[in-house]
Every structure is written in C-alpha cells, then in structure tokens.
Amino acid sequence: MAGGIRGDSDDEPMAEMNMIPLIDISLTLLIILMVTSAFIKQPGVQLKLPETATREGKPETPKDLTVALAADGSLYVDGKPSTEAELKSRLPPLAGKPDARVLIRGDRSVTYDRVMHVMDLVRQAGVSRVVLPTDPAPNAKSSVPAAGAGAP
C-alpha cells in the first residue's frame, strides 16, 4: 500500500476549511470599524472653540455627555440636534455618578449668556462636573499659568 492512511485518490475534494483567511478578513474589518467609530461622535457640528494657552481637565471620554452650542445658538447633545427639554431629560441619570462629566462646547461667537444658561441647566440637574473645552492657542509657550496670573 503506497497511498497511505488517507486513501489513494488525489481527486477527492479537501474536506477541511482553511480558517486563516477568514480570521484575517474578520480582524481587518474589526480594525476598520474601531478606527472609523472614533470619528462619529459629533458628525455635523462645526464649532470654532475659544483658544487658550492653558487647558484643564482630562480628554473627552465616551461616557461624557457633550453639549455643543453652535454659532446660530442651536443646541446639540452628543452630536444630534436637541432641545433644552431633551437635554434636561438626559441629565438626571448623570447626577448620581461622581465621575460623570458634561462637556459644554460653545462656539466662540455664542453669547456668554447662552453658555451660562446651559451650564445652569446642567447644575440644576445635580451634575457638578462641568468642563468647558477649548482649542490650544497657536504659539502657546506654556501649558502652566504663571504664578499670580489668575483673577483676584
């Protein structure tokens, strides 16, 4: 018997599926999904944030609630057009969580009154951690303010 244990015929189809190409394609699709999903948080809200030499707070995380105020005064919650009533309904679940943050991203042309009104809504709901993100100023020399440079 020269054919061995498997049989003598080379014409039989291979009964095993090679899993390597399937795994390669699956991992490639997973990587593409992870990379593109990082850019979907705020699709359509174009803001020109105020520029500052110093920045405060940690970077935005997926569990943060982001409120954006566009130049025309419209309100967006997590990138979707919203109303103040809808914002108020999203805030109570965050009130009991000590690590919950609300980021209020206001365009530089939005009035101070409008930003403070939204900040007041957030604080009335019981959320104490409010962050006002900014863009880094061009040619900013230091990220730490000089001693005594704060307000009196």
Secondary structure, 3 states (H helix, E strand, C coil): CCCCCCCCCCCCCCCCCCCHHHHHHHHHHHHHHHHHHCCCCCCCCCCCCCEECCCCCCCCCCCCEEEEECCCCCEEECCEEECHHHHHHHCHHHHCCCCCCEEEEECCCCCHHHHHHHHHHHHHCCCCCEECCCEECCCCCCCCCCCCCCCC
